[in-house]
Amino acid sequence: MNEAEDRLRRRYAEICKAGNLEQYAEELRRLAESIGGEEYFRAKARFFKTLSDPTRLKIIKIIAQREMCVCEIMAALNLTQPNASHHLNMLEREGIAKKRREGKWILYSLSSPKILHLMDAFV
């Protein structure tokens, strides 16, 4: 047994009541697997990354007030058309914003008011 393993076993004996180190390690692996798979956490990370941009947060707040087309969002937030479209596409891809077509216009709105509650809980 090397020094690191010996230290781990001593530390384990001080804090763990599971019985043996191998059993405890297996319990921890099962716990880690039960909280979600890799794709689950990648999706959550993408969602929160989408919320990490101040411009997207402003867009969320403004489309929560009413439906708006890209040109209205551009005017309200002083954005270029490509920039506004990029941010709206990211919000739509993550299910935060939704769009609907009315003639030649595409109108954006918030997909759920829950996102505002999430934002307000942390800001």
BABA-970970 format. One line per 2 residues: number of its first residue (from 1); their letters; for each residue x, y, z of N, C-alpha, C, O, CB. Coordinates in Angstrom, 1 decimal, padded with zeros to 4 digits. Glycine has a CB too. Example, Ala and Ser with C-alpha at 12.3 -4.5 7.8 and 13.67 -1.06 7.14 Angstrom:
BEGIN
1> AS> 013.2:-005.7:007.8:012.3:-004.5:007.8:013.2:-003.3:007.8:014.2:-003.3:008.5:011.3:-004.5:009.0; 012.8:-002.2:007.1:013.7:-001.1:007.1:012.9:000.0:007.9:013.4:001.1:008.0:014.1:-000.6:005.7
% end
This chain:
BEGIN
1> MN> 000.8:-001.2:000.0:000.0:000.0:000.0:000.9:001.2:000.0:001.8:001.3:000.8:-001.0:000.0:001.2; 000.6:002.2:-000.9:001.4:003.4:-000.9:000.9:004.4:000.1:-000.1:004.2:000.7:001.4:004.0:-002.3
3> EA> 001.7:005.5:000.2:001.4:006.5:001.3:000.0:007.1:001.0:-000.7:007.4:002.0:002.5:007.5:001.3; -000.3:007.5:-000.2:-001.6:008.1:-000.6:-002.8:007.2:-000.2:-003.7:007.7:000.4:-001.6:008.5:-002.0
5> ED> -002.7:005.9:-000.6:-003.8:005.0:-000.2:-003.9:004.9:001.3:-005.0:004.8:001.8:-003.5:003.6:-000.8; -002.8:004.8:002.0:-002.8:004.7:003.4:-003.5:006.0:004.1:-004.3:005.8:005.0:-001.4:004.6:004.0
7> RL> -003.1:007.2:003.6:-003.8:008.4:004.1:-005.3:008.4:003.8:-006.0:008.7:004.7:-003.1:009.6:003.4; -005.7:007.9:002.6:-007.1:007.9:002.2:-007.8:006.9:003.2:-008.9:007.2:003.6:-007.2:007.4:000.8
9> RR> -007.2:005.8:003.4:-007.9:004.8:004.3:-008.0:005.3:005.7:-009.0:005.1:006.4:-007.1:003.5:004.3; -007.0:006.0:006.2:-007.0:006.6:007.6:-008.1:007.7:007.6:-008.9:007.7:008.6:-005.7:007.2:008.0
11> RY> -008.1:008.5:006.6:-009.1:009.6:006.6:-010.5:009.0:006.5:-011.5:009.5:007.1:-008.9:010.6:005.4; -010.7:008.0:005.6:-012.0:007.3:005.5:-012.4:006.8:006.8:-013.6:006.9:007.1:-011.8:006.2:004.4
13> AE> -011.5:006.2:007.5:-011.9:005.5:008.8:-012.4:006.6:009.8:-013.2:006.3:010.7:-010.7:004.8:009.4; -011.8:007.8:009.7:-012.2:008.9:010.6:-013.6:009.4:010.3:-014.4:009.8:011.2:-011.3:010.0:010.5
15> IC> -014.0:009.5:009.0:-015.3:010.1:008.6:-016.4:009.2:008.1:-017.5:009.7:008.0:-015.0:011.2:007.6; -016.1:008.0:007.8:-017.0:007.2:007.1:-017.5:006.0:008.0:-016.8:005.4:008.7:-016.4:006.6:005.8
17> KA> -018.8:005.8:007.9:-019.4:004.7:008.6:-020.0:003.6:007.7:-020.7:002.7:008.1:-020.5:005.2:009.5; -019.6:003.6:006.4:-020.1:002.7:005.4:-019.6:001.3:005.6:-020.2:000.4:005.0:-019.9:003.2:004.1
19> GN> -018.5:001.1:006.2:-018.0:-000.2:006.4:-016.6:-000.4:005.8:-015.6:-000.6:006.5:-018.9:-001.2:005.7; -016.5:-000.4:004.5:-015.2:-000.5:003.8:-015.1:000.5:002.7:-016.1:001.0:002.1:-014.9:-001.9:003.3
21> LE> -013.9:000.8:002.3:-013.6:001.8:001.3:-014.2:001.5:000.0:-014.7:002.4:-000.7:-012.1:002.1:001.2; -014.1:000.2:-000.5:-014.6:-000.2:-001.8:-016.1:000.0:-001.8:-016.7:000.5:-002.8:-014.2:-001.6:-002.1
23> QY> -016.8:-000.4:-000.8:-018.3:-000.3:-000.7:-018.7:001.2:-000.7:-019.6:001.6:-001.4:-018.8:-001.0:000.6; -017.9:002.0:000.0:-018.2:003.4:000.1:-018.0:004.1:-001.3:-018.8:004.9:-001.7:-017.4:004.1:001.1
25> AE> -016.9:003.7:-002.0:-016.6:004.3:-003.3:-017.7:003.9:-004.3:-018.1:004.7:-005.1:-015.3:003.8:-003.8; -018.2:002.7:-004.2:-019.3:002.2:-005.1:-020.6:003.0:-004.8:-021.3:003.4:-005.7:-019.5:000.7:-004.9
27> EL> -020.9:003.2:-003.5:-022.1:004.0:-003.2:-022.0:005.5:-003.7:-022.9:006.0:-004.2:-022.2:004.1:-001.6; -020.8:006.0:-003.7:-020.6:007.4:-004.2:-020.7:007.4:-005.8:-021.3:008.3:-006.3:-019.2:007.9:-003.9
29> RR> -020.3:006.3:-006.4:-020.4:006.2:-007.9:-021.9:006.1:-008.3:-022.4:006.8:-009.2:-019.6:005.0:-008.5; -022.6:005.3:-007.5:-024.1:005.2:-007.8:-024.8:006.5:-007.5:-025.7:006.9:-008.3:-024.7:004.1:-006.9
31> LA> -024.4:007.2:-006.5:-025.0:008.5:-006.2:-024.7:009.5:-007.4:-025.6:010.2:-007.8:-024.4:009.1:-004.9; -023.5:009.5:-007.9:-023.1:010.4:-009.0:-023.9:010.0:-010.3:-024.4:010.9:-011.0:-021.6:010.3:-009.3
33> ES> -024.2:008.7:-010.5:-024.9:008.3:-011.7:-026.4:008.7:-011.5:-027.1:009.0:-012.5:-024.8:006.8:-011.9; -026.9:008.7:-010.3:-028.3:009.0:-010.1:-028.7:010.4:-010.3:-029.9:010.7:-010.5:-028.7:008.5:-008.7
35> IG> -027.8:011.3:-010.2:-028.1:012.7:-010.3:-028.3:013.2:-011.7:-028.8:014.3:-012.0:-027.1:013.6:-009.6; -027.9:012.4:-012.7:-028.1:012.7:-014.1:-026.9:012.4:-014.9:-025.8:012.3:-014.5:-028.4:014.2:-014.2
37> GE> -027.2:012.2:-016.2:-026.2:011.8:-017.1:-025.5:013.0:-017.7:-025.8:014.2:-017.4:-026.7:011.0:-018.3; -024.4:012.8:-018.5:-023.6:013.8:-019.1:-024.4:014.8:-019.9:-024.3:016.0:-019.9:-022.5:013.2:-019.9
39> EY> -025.4:014.2:-020.7:-026.2:015.1:-021.6:-027.1:016.0:-020.8:-027.3:017.1:-021.2:-027.0:014.2:-022.6; -027.6:015.5:-019.7:-028.5:016.3:-018.8:-027.7:017.6:-018.4:-028.2:018.7:-018.5:-028.9:015.5:-017.6
41> FR> -026.4:017.4:-017.9:-025.7:018.5:-017.5:-025.2:019.4:-018.6:-025.0:020.6:-018.4:-024.5:018.0:-016.7; -024.9:018.8:-019.7:-024.6:019.7:-020.9:-025.7:020.6:-021.3:-025.5:021.8:-021.6:-024.1:018.8:-022.1
43> AK> -026.9:020.0:-021.3:-028.1:020.8:-021.6:-028.3:022.0:-020.6:-028.6:023.1:-020.9:-029.4:019.9:-021.6; -028.1:021.7:-019.3:-028.3:022.7:-018.3:-027.2:023.8:-018.4:-027.4:024.9:-018.3:-028.2:022.0:-016.8
45> AR> -026.0:023.3:-018.7:-024.9:024.3:-018.9:-025.2:025.2:-020.1:-024.9:026.4:-020.1:-023.5:023.6:-019.2; -025.7:024.6:-021.2:-026.1:025.4:-022.4:-027.1:026.5:-022.0:-027.1:027.6:-022.4:-026.6:024.6:-023.5
47> FF> -028.1:026.0:-021.2:-029.2:026.9:-020.8:-028.7:028.1:-020.0:-029.0:029.2:-020.3:-030.2:026.1:-020.0; -027.8:027.8:-019.0:-027.3:028.9:-018.2:-026.3:029.7:-019.0:-026.1:030.9:-018.7:-026.7:028.3:-016.9
49> KT> -025.6:029.1:-019.9:-024.7:029.9:-020.7:-025.5:030.9:-021.6:-025.1:032.1:-021.8:-023.8:029.0:-021.6; -026.6:030.5:-022.0:-027.5:031.4:-022.8:-027.9:032.6:-021.9:-028.0:033.7:-022.4:-028.7:030.6:-023.3
51> LS> -028.1:032.3:-020.7:-028.5:033.4:-019.8:-027.4:034.3:-019.3:-027.6:035.3:-018.6:-029.2:032.8:-018.6; -026.2:033.9:-019.7:-025.0:034.6:-019.2:-024.6:035.9:-019.9:-023.6:036.5:-019.6:-023.8:033.7:-019.2
53> DP> -025.4:036.3:-020.9:-025.1:037.4:-021.7:-026.1:038.6:-021.3:-027.3:038.4:-021.4:-025.2:037.1:-023.2; -025.6:039.8:-021.0:-026.5:040.9:-020.6:-027.5:041.3:-021.7:-028.6:041.6:-021.4:-025.6:042.1:-020.2
55> TR> -027.1:041.2:-022.9:-028.0:041.5:-024.0:-029.1:040.6:-024.1:-030.3:041.0:-024.3:-027.2:041.6:-025.4; -028.9:039.3:-023.9:-030.0:038.3:-023.9:-030.9:038.5:-022.7:-032.1:038.3:-022.8:-029.4:036.9:-023.9
57> LK> -030.3:038.9:-021.6:-031.2:039.2:-020.4:-032.1:040.3:-020.7:-033.2:040.3:-020.3:-030.3:039.4:-019.2; -031.5:041.4:-021.3:-032.4:042.5:-021.7:-033.5:042.1:-022.7:-034.6:042.5:-022.5:-031.5:043.6:-022.3
59> II> -033.1:041.3:-023.6:-034.1:040.8:-024.6:-035.2:040.0:-023.8:-036.4:040.2:-024.1:-033.5:039.9:-025.7; -034.8:039.2:-022.9:-035.8:038.4:-022.1:-036.8:039.4:-021.4:-038.0:039.2:-021.5:-035.1:037.5:-021.1
61> KI> -036.2:040.4:-020.8:-037.1:041.3:-020.0:-038.0:042.1:-021.0:-039.2:042.3:-020.6:-036.2:042.3:-019.2; -037.5:042.5:-022.1:-038.3:043.3:-023.0:-039.4:042.4:-023.7:-040.5:042.9:-023.9:-037.5:043.9:-024.1
63> IA> -039.1:041.2:-024.1:-040.2:040.4:-024.7:-041.1:039.8:-023.7:-042.2:039.2:-024.1:-039.5:039.3:-025.6; -040.8:039.9:-022.4:-041.7:039.5:-021.4:-042.8:040.5:-021.3:-043.9:040.2:-020.8:-041.0:039.3:-020.0
65> QR> -042.6:041.8:-021.7:-043.6:042.8:-021.7:-044.6:042.7:-022.7:-045.8:042.8:-022.5:-042.9:044.2:-021.8; -044.2:042.3:-024.0:-045.1:042.1:-025.1:-044.4:041.5:-026.2:-043.1:041.4:-026.3:-045.8:043.4:-025.5
67> EM> -045.1:040.9:-027.2:-044.5:040.4:-028.4:-043.8:041.5:-029.2:-044.3:042.6:-029.2:-045.5:039.7:-029.3; -042.7:041.2:-029.8:-042.0:042.2:-030.6:-041.3:041.5:-031.8:-040.9:040.3:-031.7:-040.9:042.9:-029.7
69> CV> -041.2:042.3:-032.8:-040.5:041.8:-034.0:-039.0:042.2:-033.8:-038.7:043.0:-032.9:-041.0:042.4:-035.3; -038.1:041.7:-034.6:-036.7:041.9:-034.5:-036.4:043.4:-034.6:-035.6:043.9:-033.9:-035.9:041.2:-035.6
71> CE> -037.1:044.1:-035.5:-036.8:045.5:-035.7:-037.1:046.3:-034.4:-036.5:047.3:-034.1:-037.6:046.1:-036.9; -038.2:045.9:-033.7:-038.5:046.6:-032.5:-037.5:046.4:-031.4:-037.1:047.3:-030.6:-039.9:046.2:-031.9
73> IM> -037.0:045.1:-031.3:-035.9:044.8:-030.3:-034.7:045.5:-030.7:-034.0:046.0:-029.8:-035.7:043.2:-030.3; -034.4:045.6:-032.0:-033.2:046.3:-032.4:-033.3:047.8:-032.0:-032.3:048.3:-031.4:-033.0:046.3:-034.0
75> AA> -034.4:048.4:-032.2:-034.6:049.8:-031.8:-034.5:050.0:-030.3:-033.9:051.0:-029.8:-035.9:050.4:-032.4; -035.2:049.2:-029.6:-035.2:049.3:-028.1:-033.9:049.1:-027.5:-033.5:049.8:-026.5:-036.2:048.3:-027.6
77> LN> -033.0:048.2:-028.0:-031.8:047.9:-027.4:-030.6:048.4:-028.2:-029.4:048.1:-027.8:-031.7:046.5:-027.2; -030.8:049.1:-029.3:-029.7:049.7:-030.1:-028.8:048.6:-030.6:-027.6:048.6:-030.4:-028.9:050.7:-029.3
79> LT> -029.4:047.5:-031.2:-028.7:046.4:-031.7:-028.7:046.4:-033.3:-029.6:047.0:-033.9:-029.2:045.1:-031.2; -027.7:045.8:-033.9:-027.8:045.6:-035.3:-028.7:044.4:-035.6:-029.0:043.6:-034.7:-026.4:045.3:-035.9
81> QP> -029.2:044.2:-036.8:-030.1:043.1:-037.1:-029.4:041.8:-036.9:-030.0:040.9:-036.3:-030.6:043.3:-038.6; -028.2:041.6:-037.4:-027.5:040.3:-037.2:-027.3:040.0:-035.7:-027.5:038.8:-035.3:-026.2:040.2:-037.9
83> NA> -027.0:041.0:-034.9:-026.8:040.8:-033.5:-028.1:040.4:-032.8:-028.1:039.4:-032.0:-026.2:042.0:-032.9; -029.1:041.1:-033.1:-030.4:040.8:-032.5:-030.9:039.4:-032.9:-031.4:038.7:-032.0:-031.5:041.9:-032.9
85> SH> -030.8:039.1:-034.2:-031.2:037.8:-034.6:-030.4:036.6:-034.0:-030.9:035.6:-033.6:-031.1:037.7:-036.2; -029.1:036.9:-033.8:-028.2:035.9:-033.2:-028.7:035.6:-031.8:-028.9:034.4:-031.4:-026.7:036.3:-033.2
87> HL> -028.9:036.6:-031.0:-029.4:036.5:-029.6:-030.8:035.8:-029.6:-031.0:035.0:-028.7:-029.4:037.8:-028.9; -031.7:036.2:-030.4:-033.0:035.6:-030.4:-032.9:034.2:-030.8:-033.7:033.3:-030.2:-033.9:036.4:-031.4
89> NM> -032.1:033.8:-031.8:-032.0:032.4:-032.1:-031.4:031.6:-031.0:-031.9:030.4:-030.7:-031.0:032.2:-033.3; -030.5:032.1:-030.2:-030.0:031.4:-029.0:-031.1:031.2:-028.0:-031.2:030.1:-027.4:-028.8:032.1:-028.4
91> LE> -031.9:032.2:-027.8:-033.0:032.1:-026.8:-034.0:031.2:-027.2:-034.6:030.4:-026.4:-033.6:033.5:-026.6; -034.3:031.2:-028.5:-035.3:030.2:-029.1:-034.8:028.8:-029.0:-035.6:027.9:-028.6:-035.6:030.6:-030.5
93> RE> -033.5:028.6:-029.3:-033.0:027.2:-029.3:-033.0:026.6:-027.9:-033.2:025.4:-027.8:-031.5:027.3:-029.8; -032.9:027.4:-026.9:-032.9:026.9:-025.5:-034.4:026.9:-024.9:-034.6:026.5:-023.8:-032.0:027.7:-024.6
95> GI> -035.3:027.3:-025.7:-036.7:027.2:-025.3:-037.1:028.4:-024.4:-038.2:028.3:-023.7:-037.0:026.0:-024.5; -036.3:029.4:-024.4:-036.6:030.6:-023.6:-037.6:031.6:-024.3:-038.5:032.1:-023.7:-035.3:031.3:-023.2
97> AK> -037.3:031.7:-025.6:-038.2:032.6:-026.4:-038.9:031.7:-027.4:-038.4:030.6:-027.8:-037.3:033.7:-027.1; -040.0:032.2:-027.9:-040.7:031.5:-029.0:-041.1:032.6:-030.0:-041.2:033.8:-029.7:-042.0:030.8:-028.4
99> KR> -041.3:032.1:-031.2:-041.7:033.0:-032.3:-042.9:032.5:-033.0:-043.3:031.3:-033.0:-040.5:033.2:-033.3; -043.6:033.5:-033.6:-044.8:033.1:-034.4:-044.8:034.1:-035.6:-044.4:035.3:-035.5:-046.1:033.2:-033.6
101> RE> -045.3:033.6:-036.7:-045.3:034.4:-037.9:-046.7:035.0:-038.1:-047.7:034.4:-037.9:-045.0:033.5:-039.2; -046.6:036.3:-038.4:-047.9:037.0:-038.7:-047.6:037.8:-040.0:-047.0:038.8:-040.1:-048.3:038.0:-037.5
103> GK> -048.1:037.2:-041.1:-047.8:037.7:-042.4:-046.3:037.6:-042.7:-045.8:036.5:-042.6:-048.3:039.1:-042.6; -045.7:038.7:-043.0:-044.3:038.7:-043.3:-043.5:038.9:-042.0:-042.2:038.9:-042.1:-043.9:039.6:-044.3
105> WI> -044.1:039.2:-040.9:-043.4:039.5:-039.7:-043.3:038.3:-038.8:-044.1:037.4:-038.7:-044.2:040.6:-038.9; -042.1:038.2:-038.1:-041.9:037.2:-037.1:-041.9:037.9:-035.8:-041.0:038.8:-035.5:-040.6:036.3:-037.4
107> LY> -042.8:037.5:-034.9:-042.9:038.1:-033.6:-042.3:037.2:-032.5:-042.6:036.0:-032.5:-044.3:038.5:-033.2; -041.6:037.7:-031.6:-041.0:037.0:-030.5:-041.6:037.3:-029.2:-042.0:038.4:-028.9:-039.5:037.2:-030.4
109> SL> -041.7:036.3:-028.3:-042.3:036.5:-027.0:-041.6:035.5:-026.1:-040.9:034.6:-026.5:-043.8:036.3:-026.9; -041.8:035.6:-024.8:-041.2:034.7:-023.8:-042.0:033.4:-023.8:-043.2:033.5:-023.8:-041.2:035.4:-022.4
111> SS> -041.3:032.3:-023.8:-042.1:031.0:-023.8:-042.7:030.7:-022.5:-043.7:030.0:-022.5:-041.1:029.9:-024.2; -042.2:031.2:-021.4:-042.8:030.9:-020.1:-042.4:032.0:-019.1:-041.2:032.5:-019.1:-042.3:029.5:-019.6
113> PK> -043.3:032.4:-018.3:-043.0:033.5:-017.3:-042.0:032.9:-016.2:-041.5:033.7:-015.4:-044.2:034.0:-016.6; -041.8:031.6:-016.2:-041.0:031.0:-015.1:-039.5:031.5:-015.3:-038.8:031.6:-014.3:-041.0:029.5:-015.3
115> IL> -039.1:031.9:-016.5:-037.7:032.3:-016.7:-037.5:033.7:-015.9:-036.4:033.9:-015.4:-037.4:032.5:-018.2; -038.6:034.5:-015.9:-038.4:035.8:-015.1:-038.3:035.5:-013.6:-037.5:036.2:-013.0:-039.6:036.7:-015.4
117> HL> -039.0:034.5:-013.1:-038.8:034.1:-011.7:-037.4:033.6:-011.4:-036.8:033.9:-010.4:-039.9:033.1:-011.3; -036.9:032.9:-012.4:-035.5:032.4:-012.2:-034.5:033.6:-012.2:-033.6:033.6:-011.4:-035.1:031.4:-013.4
119> MD> -034.7:034.5:-013.1:-033.8:035.6:-013.2:-033.9:036.5:-011.9:-032.9:036.9:-011.4:-034.1:036.5:-014.4; -035.1:036.7:-011.5:-035.3:037.6:-010.3:-034.8:036.9:-009.0:-034.5:037.6:-008.1:-036.8:037.9:-010.2
121> AF> -034.8:035.6:-009.0:-034.3:034.9:-007.8:-032.8:035.1:-007.6:-032.4:035.0:-006.5:-034.7:033.4:-007.9; -032.1:035.3:-008.7:-030.7:035.4:-008.6:-030.1:036.8:-008.8:-028.9:037.0:-008.7:-030.0:034.5:-009.6
123> V> -030.9:037.7:-009.2:-030.4:039.1:-009.5:-030.8:040.1:-008.4:-030.5:041.2:-008.4:-030.9:039.6:-010.8
% end
